[in-house]
Amino acid sequence: MMARETGILADRAISALFETERLISERELDRDQIQPASLDLRLGAKAFRVRASFMPGPSHLVSDKLDRLSLHVIDLSEGAVLETGCVYIVPLMESLALPADMSASANPKSSTGRLDIFTRVITDYAQEFDKIPAGYSGPLYLEISPRTFPIVVRRGSRLSQIRFRVGQALLGEPELLKLHESETLVASKLPNVSGGGIALSIDLAGDKEGLIGYRGKHHTAVVDVDKKAQHDIYDFWEPLYSRGRNELILDPDEFYILVSREAVHVPPDYAAEMTPSIRWSANSASIMPASSILASAMRLPADAAAAPCLKCAATKCPSSSKTARSSAASFTNTCRKSRPASTAPASAPTTRPRASNSRSTSASEALHPARLDSDAHLLEISLHRGCSSMVEQQLPKLNTRVRFPSPAPLTLRPFATF
């Protein structure tokens, strides 16, 4: 099949950006840093502690803002703890020199979302987070704010990823409907397709034991983001069970990981973007996708099944997939015993209702406890055309992280702009 000249760049095209110095790095790339449709971004050698989040604006460099707003500098060369409720700005090892017809966007990695680490990329002269305009040339910075667990990071840690696009790649509603009819994008008899996305809901029935998800614990030990399968799940997570009502009350200032009711299929020539459903989150909670935004950016290992297996919620699960990303969230590990090898891992949204006494939220817009039922559409899947064919993905039910943001010096909904 002939490659399209517009769409999301696949791995070979991303590699070519380094060869032509459109992408520049302080050191040699990690072996697995280039994903099928995205590039992992690595932390640099120091972090700047700031009082609150900021936007550079069209007339300022990020470095100029840091000179004025930085409280202190943290050396990351040997590793350091980033505390919950604090905001850090970290220069990244990668920088850009994009051509005039190429733009980029960033999002947290799936493991970052499952650990409830709020991140977003900032550029010089930025007026929007996580968005890199066409033709941008300059450094990249990452804003980091751990929300539930204190974390250990170091130079080279990978918390965010970037994807590149040329032209307009997003499918409209008629195209989505047509593609669903031929490819069955969502395993649902009556798919909710509107506004350029396919809505997904939450599975509140649970497995045979009634397990429906997990809620993050407070006052835990630190999580080293670079170490896998090193922590006991129950030191960090409280299991949630169905009470036969197909509903769940989401408490303010709590962090949840749930699972979608529908399975998703991504054809090989497309990349799927997971975004919060505005229809639900605008009135009830702040929702953020808990996995790689590009579903097709997750490579399928030949020997691994990859559907979330809630039964693997044990300290040591011998059937855990090698693709498990986060030890503290390792209940999303896959179980080869229960799933066919044609599936691939994916995750979905976080919600955390904002506390009504939040200092940064007015009484009129404060969020309150929210009742979530199995018909609530928290997440939407939109599809983008790829510049070249990517590996076909049979995605199982999506892990959904639900978070109600806690009070902070500057509380913004994930992906918010100003």
C-alpha positions as CSV (number, residue, x, y, z in Angstrom):
1,M,0.0,0.0,0.0
2,M,1.3,3.4,-0.9
3,A,2.1,5.6,2.1
4,R,0.0,8.7,2.6
5,E,1.7,12.1,2.6
6,T,-0.5,13.4,5.5
7,G,-1.3,11.8,8.8
8,I,0.5,10.6,12.0
9,L,4.1,9.7,11.5
10,A,5.1,6.0,12.1
11,D,8.4,4.8,13.6
12,R,10.5,4.9,10.5
13,A,9.5,8.4,9.7
14,I,10.3,9.4,13.3
15,S,13.7,7.8,13.0
16,A,14.3,9.8,9.8
17,L,13.7,13.0,11.7
18,F,16.8,12.3,13.8
19,E,18.8,11.5,10.7
20,T,17.9,14.9,9.2
21,E,18.3,16.7,12.6
22,R,14.7,17.7,12.8
23,L,14.9,15.9,16.1
24,I,17.9,16.4,18.3
25,S,18.9,14.6,21.5
26,E,21.6,15.2,24.2
27,R,22.6,11.5,24.0
28,E,22.0,8.4,22.0
29,L,18.4,7.2,21.9
30,D,17.3,4.3,24.1
31,R,16.7,1.1,22.1
32,D,12.9,1.2,22.7
33,Q,12.4,4.9,22.7
34,I,10.9,5.2,19.3
35,Q,7.4,3.6,19.4
36,P,5.3,2.5,16.4
37,A,3.7,6.0,16.2
38,S,5.3,8.1,18.9
39,L,8.6,9.0,20.6
40,D,9.2,8.8,24.4
41,L,10.6,12.0,25.9
42,R,13.4,11.7,28.5
43,L,14.0,14.0,31.5
44,G,17.1,16.1,31.6
45,A,19.6,16.4,34.4
46,K,17.7,18.9,36.6
47,A,14.3,19.9,37.8
48,F,13.1,23.3,38.7
49,R,10.6,23.5,41.6
50,V,8.1,26.3,41.0
51,R,5.2,27.6,43.1
52,A,2.6,27.1,40.4
53,S,2.1,26.1,36.8
54,F,2.7,28.8,34.2
55,M,2.4,29.5,30.5
56,P,5.3,31.2,28.7
57,G,3.1,33.2,26.3
58,P,3.9,34.5,22.8
59,S,6.8,36.8,23.9
60,H,8.8,34.6,26.4
61,L,11.2,31.8,26.6
62,V,10.5,29.1,29.3
63,S,14.1,29.7,30.6
64,D,13.3,33.4,31.2
65,K,10.2,32.4,33.2
66,L,12.3,29.8,35.2
67,D,14.9,32.5,36.1
68,R,12.2,34.5,37.7
69,L,9.8,31.8,39.1
70,S,12.1,28.9,40.2
71,L,12.2,28.3,43.9
72,H,15.1,25.9,43.8
73,V,16.9,23.4,41.5
74,I,17.0,19.6,42.0
75,D,19.8,17.5,40.6
76,L,18.3,14.4,38.8
77,S,21.6,12.8,37.8
78,E,21.4,10.3,40.7
79,G,17.7,10.3,41.2
80,A,15.4,12.5,43.3
81,V,12.0,12.4,45.0
82,L,9.2,14.6,43.5
83,E,6.6,15.1,46.2
84,T,2.8,15.1,45.7
85,G,1.1,18.5,45.4
86,C,4.3,20.2,44.1
87,V,5.0,21.5,40.6
88,Y,8.3,20.9,38.8
89,I,9.6,22.0,35.4
90,V,12.2,19.7,33.8
91,P,14.1,20.5,30.6
92,L,13.9,17.4,28.3
93,M,16.8,15.7,26.5
94,E,15.1,16.0,23.2
95,S,14.6,19.3,21.2
96,L,12.9,20.0,17.9
97,A,13.5,21.8,14.6
98,L,10.3,20.9,12.8
99,P,9.6,21.6,9.1
100,A,7.0,24.2,8.3
101,D,4.4,21.6,7.4
102,M,4.8,19.4,10.5
103,S,3.3,19.9,14.0
104,A,3.4,17.7,17.1
105,S,1.4,17.0,20.2
106,A,2.3,15.3,23.5
107,N,0.6,13.3,26.2
108,P,1.5,11.3,29.3
109,K,2.7,7.7,28.9
110,S,0.3,5.1,30.0
111,S,2.3,4.2,33.1
112,T,2.5,7.9,34.0
113,G,-1.3,8.1,33.9
114,R,-1.8,5.0,36.0
115,L,0.5,6.4,38.6
116,D,-1.6,9.7,38.6
117,I,1.4,11.8,37.6
118,F,0.1,15.0,36.0
119,T,2.4,16.0,33.1
120,R,2.3,18.3,30.1
121,V,4.9,19.5,27.6
122,I,5.8,23.2,27.3
123,T,7.6,25.0,24.5
124,D,9.1,28.4,24.2
125,Y,6.4,31.1,23.3
126,A,3.7,28.5,24.1
127,Q,0.1,29.6,24.4
128,E,-1.1,26.0,24.8
129,F,0.1,23.0,26.7
130,D,1.1,19.7,24.9
131,K,0.8,21.4,21.5
132,I,3.9,22.1,19.3
133,P,3.1,24.3,16.3
134,A,4.3,23.6,12.8
135,G,7.8,24.8,12.2
136,Y,8.7,25.0,15.9
137,S,12.4,25.1,16.6
138,G,13.7,25.0,20.2
139,P,13.8,23.0,23.5
140,L,11.0,21.1,25.2
141,Y,10.1,21.2,28.9
142,L,7.9,18.9,31.0
143,E,5.7,20.1,33.8
144,I,5.4,17.4,36.4
145,S,3.0,17.3,39.4
146,P,2.6,13.9,41.2
147,R,-1.0,13.8,42.5
148,T,-1.3,10.6,44.6
149,F,2.1,8.9,45.0
150,P,5.5,10.6,45.6
151,I,7.8,9.4,42.9
152,V,11.5,8.9,42.2
153,V,12.8,10.1,38.8
154,R,16.2,10.6,37.3
155,R,17.9,11.8,34.1
156,G,16.5,9.7,31.3
157,S,13.2,8.8,33.0
158,R,10.4,8.7,30.4
159,L,7.0,10.2,31.6
160,S,5.7,11.7,28.4
161,Q,5.6,11.0,24.7
162,I,5.2,13.0,21.5
163,R,3.6,12.2,18.1
164,F,4.1,14.0,14.9
165,R,1.6,14.8,12.1
166,V,1.5,16.3,8.7
167,G,-1.7,17.9,7.5
168,Q,-5.2,17.0,8.8
169,A,-5.5,13.4,9.8
170,L,-8.6,13.3,12.0
171,L,-11.7,11.4,10.7
172,G,-15.0,13.1,10.8
173,E,-18.3,11.5,12.0
174,P,-19.4,10.2,8.5
175,E,-15.9,8.6,8.0
176,L,-16.0,7.1,11.4
177,L,-19.4,5.5,10.9
178,K,-18.3,4.1,7.5
179,L,-15.1,2.7,9.0
180,H,-17.0,1.1,11.9
181,E,-19.4,-0.6,9.5
182,S,-16.5,-2.3,7.7
183,E,-14.0,-2.8,10.6
184,T,-16.1,-2.9,13.8
185,L,-14.2,-0.3,15.8
186,V,-16.0,-0.8,19.0
187,A,-17.6,-4.1,20.3
188,S,-21.0,-2.6,20.8
189,K,-24.4,-3.3,19.2
190,L,-25.3,0.4,19.3
191,P,-22.1,2.4,19.1
192,N,-22.4,6.0,20.2
193,V,-20.7,7.9,17.4
194,S,-20.9,11.7,17.5
195,G,-18.7,14.8,17.3
196,G,-15.9,12.9,15.6
197,G,-15.5,10.3,18.4
198,I,-16.9,6.9,19.6
199,A,-18.0,7.0,23.2
200,L,-17.0,4.3,25.7
201,S,-18.6,3.4,29.0
202,I,-17.4,1.8,32.2
203,D,-17.7,-1.9,33.3
204,L,-19.3,-1.7,36.7
205,A,-20.4,-5.4,36.8
206,G,-16.8,-6.7,37.4
207,D,-15.3,-10.1,37.1
208,K,-16.6,-13.3,38.8
209,E,-15.4,-12.0,42.2
210,G,-17.1,-8.6,41.5
211,L,-13.8,-6.7,41.2
212,I,-14.4,-3.5,39.2
213,G,-11.2,-1.5,39.8
214,Y,-8.9,0.2,42.3
215,R,-8.7,3.4,44.3
216,G,-5.3,4.9,45.1
217,K,-4.2,5.0,48.7
218,H,-3.0,8.1,50.5
219,H,0.3,8.5,52.4
220,T,2.2,5.7,50.6
221,A,5.9,5.0,50.1
222,V,7.6,6.4,47.0
223,V,7.3,4.8,43.6
224,D,10.4,4.6,41.4
225,V,9.1,5.2,37.9
226,D,12.0,3.3,36.3
227,K,11.5,0.1,38.3
228,K,9.0,-2.5,37.2
229,A,7.2,-5.0,39.4
230,Q,9.1,-3.9,42.5
231,H,6.1,-2.9,44.7
232,D,3.3,-4.7,46.5
233,I,0.0,-3.6,44.8
234,Y,-1.9,-3.4,48.0
235,D,0.6,-1.0,49.5
236,F,-0.7,1.5,46.9
237,W,-4.1,0.4,45.8
238,E,-7.4,-0.5,47.4
239,P,-9.6,-2.9,45.4
240,L,-13.2,-1.9,44.6
241,Y,-16.0,-4.5,44.3
242,S,-19.4,-4.3,42.8
243,R,-22.3,-4.3,45.2
244,G,-24.7,-5.4,42.5
245,R,-26.0,-1.9,41.7
246,N,-23.9,-1.2,38.5
247,E,-23.0,2.2,40.0
248,L,-20.1,3.8,41.8
249,I,-19.9,7.0,43.8
250,L,-16.7,8.9,43.0
251,D,-15.5,10.8,46.0
252,P,-13.7,14.2,45.8
253,D,-9.9,14.1,46.0
254,E,-9.7,10.4,45.1
255,F,-8.0,8.6,42.2
256,Y,-9.6,5.6,40.5
257,I,-8.6,3.1,37.8
258,L,-11.5,1.3,36.2
259,V,-12.1,-0.6,33.0
260,S,-14.1,0.1,29.9
261,R,-17.2,-2.0,29.1
262,E,-16.3,-2.1,25.3
263,A,-13.4,-3.6,23.5
264,V,-11.8,-1.6,20.7
265,H,-10.3,-2.5,17.3
266,V,-7.8,-0.2,15.6
267,P,-7.2,-0.9,11.8
268,P,-3.5,-1.0,10.7
269,D,-3.7,2.3,8.8
270,Y,-5.1,4.3,11.7
271,A,-4.1,5.6,15.1
272,A,-6.6,6.0,17.9
273,E,-6.7,8.9,20.2
274,M,-8.4,8.6,23.6
275,T,-9.9,11.8,25.0
276,P,-12.2,12.6,27.9
277,S,-15.9,12.8,27.0
278,I,-16.8,16.5,27.4
279,R,-20.4,15.6,27.8
280,W,-19.7,13.9,31.1
281,S,-16.5,15.5,32.5
282,A,-17.8,19.1,32.0
283,N,-20.4,18.5,34.7
284,S,-19.0,15.8,37.0
285,A,-15.3,15.4,37.0
286,S,-11.9,15.9,35.5
287,I,-11.1,12.9,33.3
288,M,-7.8,12.1,31.7
289,P,-6.9,9.1,29.5
290,A,-4.9,6.6,31.4
291,S,-2.9,5.2,28.6
292,S,-1.0,6.1,25.6
293,I,-3.3,8.4,23.6
294,L,-2.3,6.6,20.4
295,A,-3.6,3.1,20.8
296,S,-1.6,1.9,17.8
297,A,1.5,3.3,19.4
298,M,1.6,0.1,21.6
299,R,3.7,-2.6,19.9
300,L,2.3,-6.1,20.2
301,P,4.9,-8.5,21.5
302,A,4.8,-11.9,19.8
303,D,4.6,-13.9,23.0
304,A,2.3,-11.7,25.1
305,A,-1.4,-11.5,25.5
306,A,-2.3,-8.0,26.5
307,A,-5.8,-7.6,27.9
308,P,-6.0,-6.1,31.4
309,C,-6.4,-9.0,33.8
310,L,-7.9,-7.8,37.2
311,K,-7.3,-11.3,38.5
312,C,-3.6,-10.6,38.3
313,A,-4.0,-8.2,41.3
314,A,-1.4,-10.1,43.3
315,T,2.1,-9.2,44.5
316,K,3.7,-11.7,42.1
317,C,1.7,-12.9,39.1
318,P,3.7,-15.5,37.2
319,S,1.6,-14.9,34.1
320,S,2.2,-11.1,34.0
321,S,3.0,-9.8,30.5
322,K,6.4,-8.4,29.8
323,T,4.7,-5.2,28.6
324,A,3.5,-4.2,32.1
325,R,4.6,-0.7,32.6
326,S,4.1,0.3,36.2
327,S,4.7,-1.7,39.3
328,A,2.4,0.3,41.4
329,A,-0.3,-0.2,38.9
330,S,0.6,-3.7,37.9
331,F,-2.9,-4.9,38.3
332,T,-3.2,-3.9,34.6
333,N,-0.6,-6.6,33.8
334,T,-1.9,-9.1,31.3
335,C,-2.6,-12.7,31.9
336,R,-1.6,-15.1,29.1
337,K,-3.8,-17.8,30.6
338,S,-7.0,-15.9,30.0
339,R,-6.5,-13.9,26.7
340,P,-5.6,-14.8,23.1
341,A,-2.2,-13.5,21.9
342,S,-3.9,-11.3,19.3
343,T,-4.8,-8.6,21.8
344,A,-2.7,-5.6,22.8
345,P,-2.6,-3.5,26.0
346,A,-4.4,-0.3,26.3
347,S,-5.8,2.0,29.0
348,A,-8.4,4.7,29.4
349,P,-9.5,7.6,31.7
350,T,-8.9,8.9,35.1
351,T,-11.4,10.9,37.0
352,R,-11.1,12.8,40.3
353,P,-13.9,15.1,41.4
354,R,-12.6,18.4,42.6
355,A,-13.1,19.0,46.3
356,S,-15.8,21.6,46.9
357,N,-13.5,23.6,49.2
358,S,-10.7,23.9,46.7
359,R,-9.0,27.2,47.1
360,S,-8.4,27.5,43.4
361,T,-12.0,26.8,42.4
362,S,-15.0,29.1,42.8
363,A,-18.1,27.7,44.6
364,S,-20.1,27.9,41.4
365,E,-17.7,25.6,39.5
366,A,-16.6,23.3,42.3
367,L,-17.1,19.7,41.6
368,H,-18.8,17.3,44.1
369,P,-19.2,13.6,44.6
370,A,-20.4,12.1,41.3
371,R,-22.5,9.0,40.7
372,L,-21.1,6.9,37.9
373,D,-23.2,4.3,36.3
374,S,-22.5,1.8,33.5
375,D,-24.2,4.0,30.9
376,A,-22.0,7.1,31.6
377,H,-19.7,7.8,28.6
378,L,-16.4,8.9,30.2
379,L,-14.1,8.4,27.2
380,E,-14.2,8.9,23.5
381,I,-12.0,7.3,20.8
382,S,-11.2,9.3,17.7
383,L,-9.2,8.0,14.8
384,H,-6.4,9.6,12.8
385,R,-5.0,8.4,9.5
386,G,-1.4,7.2,9.6
387,C,1.2,8.3,7.1
388,S,2.0,4.6,6.6
389,S,0.5,1.3,7.7
390,M,0.9,0.4,11.4
391,V,0.4,-2.9,13.2
392,E,-3.2,-3.8,13.5
393,Q,-4.4,-3.8,17.1
394,Q,-7.2,-5.8,18.7
395,L,-7.6,-3.8,21.9
396,P,-9.3,-5.3,24.9
397,K,-11.3,-3.4,27.4
398,L,-9.5,-0.2,28.3
399,N,-8.2,0.6,31.7
400,T,-9.8,3.7,32.8
401,R,-8.3,6.0,35.4
402,V,-10.7,8.4,37.0
403,R,-9.5,11.4,39.0
404,F,-11.1,14.3,40.8
405,P,-8.3,16.9,41.0
406,S,-7.1,17.9,44.5
407,P,-6.5,21.5,45.5
408,A,-3.3,23.0,44.1
409,P,-1.8,26.5,43.6
410,L,-3.1,26.4,40.0
411,T,-5.7,23.7,39.4
412,L,-6.4,23.1,35.7
413,R,-8.3,20.3,34.1
414,P,-6.1,17.9,32.2
415,F,-5.5,19.2,28.6
416,A,-6.9,22.6,29.6
417,T,-5.6,25.7,27.8
418,F,-5.6,29.4,28.4
